[in-house]
Amino acid sequence: MNKKWVFLVFIAVPGLLVLLSLGIWQTKRLAWKEALLENINNNLTAEPSSLTSGIKKSSDNYKMVKVQGVLEPNSIFILTPIKGSGAGFRVISPLKLKDGRKILVDRGVIEEKEKPHLQTAGQQRSVVGYLSWPNETDYFTPEPNFTRNIWFSRDLEKMANFLKTQPILVVATENRLDASIEMQDPTNDIPNNHLQYAITWFMMSILWFSMSVYFVYKKD
C-alpha cells in the first residue's frame, strides 16, 4: 500500500476525527455549564423558602432560604483576603433553629481588627441566604490553627463536626456582619472555559486537516 494512503487511513483521518469529537464534546459541555449557571442564578433570585428536612446538594445547592434561630458561641474564623484592606476573616457560626436543629451560617467577612470584639452568642437571628456545600480544601491547604481559631478554607463536614451541627450551611445575603465588604459572586467559583476549549480543538482540527492535505498532495 502506498505510504500516503497509509498515512491518510491510519493517521490523518483518525486524528481529524479525534480532534473534531473533542471540539463537539466541549460544545456540549458549554451548553451544560450555561444551563447550570442559569439554574444557579434562578435559585439566587428566587423568593426564599423555609428550610425543610431532607435537603440535598444535587437539588438544593444555591437555593434561597430563610431561617430563624439563636446564635451559639464558638464561631469559626476563616482567613480570607479583603480587597483594599488586607487580611480578614469569614465568620461561620452555629445557629440553633426553633425546632432544635443546629446548622451553620456564613455570616460574611470582617476585618482582622474586629475579630477579638465579635460577641454575638445568644442573639436572635433571622437569616436570609442560599444553601451551599463548600469543600475548598485540597492537598496544599494547611490544617486549622485551633489555638488561634484560624481556618484556611471552608470544609462543610469538618466545620459541622467541629461545631457539632448538621452539615448544612446557609450563606447570608442579608444582614451580614459588615455590609460594606462586597460579597463574592458564588458563580465566580464555577469556571466556564468550554467555548475557548472548543475553539482550540476546532482550530487544531483545521490545522491537522491542512497539514494532512499538504502531506498527501506534496510531490515526492
N, C-alpha and C positions, 0 to 999 in steps of 0.2 A: 504493500500500500504506500502511495506517495506520502512523504513526510508532512506535506502541507495538509493533506486530508487527516492524517493522524492528529496533527495539532488542532485542526478545526473540530473534529469529532470528540476528542478526549480532553482538550484543554479550553479552547475558545468558547464553544457553546456551553459546556457545563459551568465555566467561570462566569459567563454572562448571566446564566440563569440564577446562579447563587447570588450575584450582586443585585439583580432585579428583585429576587424574592426578599432579600434583606430590606430593600427600599420599600417594597409593598408592606412588609411586616411593620416597619416604622410608621407608615401612614395609618395603619390600623391601630397601632399604639397611640398615635396622636389623637385619633377620634376617641379612643377610650379615655385618655387623660383629660381631654377637653370636657367630656361628659362628666368625669369625676369632679373636676373643678367647678363645673356648673352646678352639680348637685351640692357641693360644699357651700357655694355662695348662696344657693337657695335655702339651705339649712340655716346659715348665719343670718339671713334676712327675714326668716320666718318668725312668727309670734312665739315667744317662749311658752313651753308647756310644763306641767308638773313632772317631777322626777318619779317615774314608775319603777317597779321592780323588774328584774329580768332584762335590763338593757344590755345591748351587745355592740361591740365595736363595729361589726360588719354593717349594722343597720342604723346605729345611733351616733356615730362619730360626727362631731361638729353640730350636733342637734342642740338648738337653743332650749334652755330650761330655766325655771325659776324655783329656787329653794329657800326655805326659811329655817333658821335654827340658831344655836348658840355656839359661838367660837370657843374652842378649848385651847389650853396652853400648849407649849412646845411646838411652835411653828418651825418649819424648815426654811433655811435661807440658802438660795441657790445663787452662786456668784454669776453675775451677768454684766456685760458692758452697757453703759448708758451713753448714747451719742451726745458728745459735747460735755459730759460730766465725769467721765472715767468709770470707775467700778461702782456697781450697785448690786442689789440683791432682789431676786424674785422670791416672793413670800408665799409659801404653801402652808395653809393652816387647816387643822381638823375642824369640821363643823358637825355638831350633833343635831340631827333633824328632830322634828316633833315626834316622829314615830320611833325614835330611839336609834335609828341607823346613824352611823358616822361615816362621813365622806370627806374628801379633800377639796379645798378651794384654792385655786391660784388667784391670789388677791391683787396681783400686779407687782410693780417694781418700786423699790425705794432706793434712795441714795445711801451710800455706805454710812454716812454720819448719822442717819436716822435709825439704824439697826438697834443700838442699845436702848432706844426710847420707845420701841414698839411694844406696847402693853395693851392687848385687846381681849384677853381671855375673859369669858363670861359675858361678852357683849352679844346682844341680839343682832342678827344679820339677816337681811333679805338679799339674796344674791341672784342676779341675772347673768347668765353666761352660757357658754357652749361646752358640751361634753368633749373630753379629749383623752386619748390613750397614748401619752408620750413615752418613748423609750429612747432617750438621747445618749445613752451610754454605749461606748464602744471599747475596743481593746485598749485605747490610749487614755481613757477617762480615769482620773485618779479616784481613789476611794474617798468618801466623805470624811471631813475632819470633824468627828463627833465632839471633840473637846471644845472647839470654837464654833460648832454648829455651822459649818460652811460646806455646802454641797456644790458639785460641779456640773450636774446635769439633772434632768427630770427622768426618773425611772419609776413608773407608777407602782409597780409591785413592791419595790424596795421602800418607797415613801410610805405606802399603805402599811407595810409590815412595821416600819419604824414608829409610825404614829397610831398604830392599832386601829385602822379604819378599813372600810371596804375599798377595793381598788377602783374607786370612782372619782374622777377629777372634773370639777366644773371650773372653767377658766372665766373669771369675772370680766364682763364687758361694761358693766355699770358700777358706780360707787367703788372704784378701785382705790388703792391706798394713796397714790399720787397721780391724779388725773393729768397732770402736766407732762408726765412721761408717756410718750406715744406708744401705743400697743403695736406689736409687730403683726402684720397680716399673716394669719395662720397658713395661707396658701403659699407664702414665701418658702416654706419648708418642703414644698412639693415641686420639684423641678419639672419643667416641660420643654425638653430639648428635642422632641421627636421629629419636628419639622426639619431642624438642622441636620439631624442624623439621616433622615430620608433623602434630603437634597444631596448629602455627601455620598450616599450609596448609589443614587441615580447618576451623579456626575462620574463616579468611578466606573459605573457600567458603560457610560458613553465613552470614556477613555479606553476601557478594556475592548469595547467593540471596535473603536478606531484603530487601536494597535493590532487587533486581530486581522482586520481587513488589510492593513498595511503589510503584515507578515504574509498573508495568503497571496496577495497580488504583486508583491515586490518581485523583481527579477532576480533569479539566482546568480 
